[in-house]
Amino acid sequence: MKLKLSEIVNNVDSLKALQEIKLPIKVSYRLMRLVNKLDPVYKSYDDKRNELVKEFGDEDKDGNIAVKDPKKIKLFFAKLAELLAIEEEIDFTPFKIDELGDINVEPKLISNFLFE
């Protein structure tokens, strides 16, 4: 399954929160495998995002780096959008809703790519 980095970044916390819910064993196992596949992708994204912050940001007196210059902000967000548009091939088959059994899940935890 091809996923854009933006989809991964926007859903990794929800997927980890889903792991805290008692799910049927097969679903739980597949979810754990998915999160384990996405973690290194997310880490690589985060490393690259931090490089962009360092490239376009300025260091304050406390050593913190932030992008504040309006001209640099525009460039930073253009590069970030380019990064988030990258597609990753993730070996994963979406869940069928009925595989979840009789559980209650908050809608905000349901990722678009997670279910068919």
Secondary structure, 3 states (H helix, E strand, C coil): CEEEHHHHHHHHHHHHHHCCCCCCHHHHHHHHHHHHHHHHHHHHHHHHHHHHHHHHCEECCCCCEECCCHHHHHHHHHHHHHHHCCEEECCCCCECHHHHCCCCCCHHHCCCCCEC
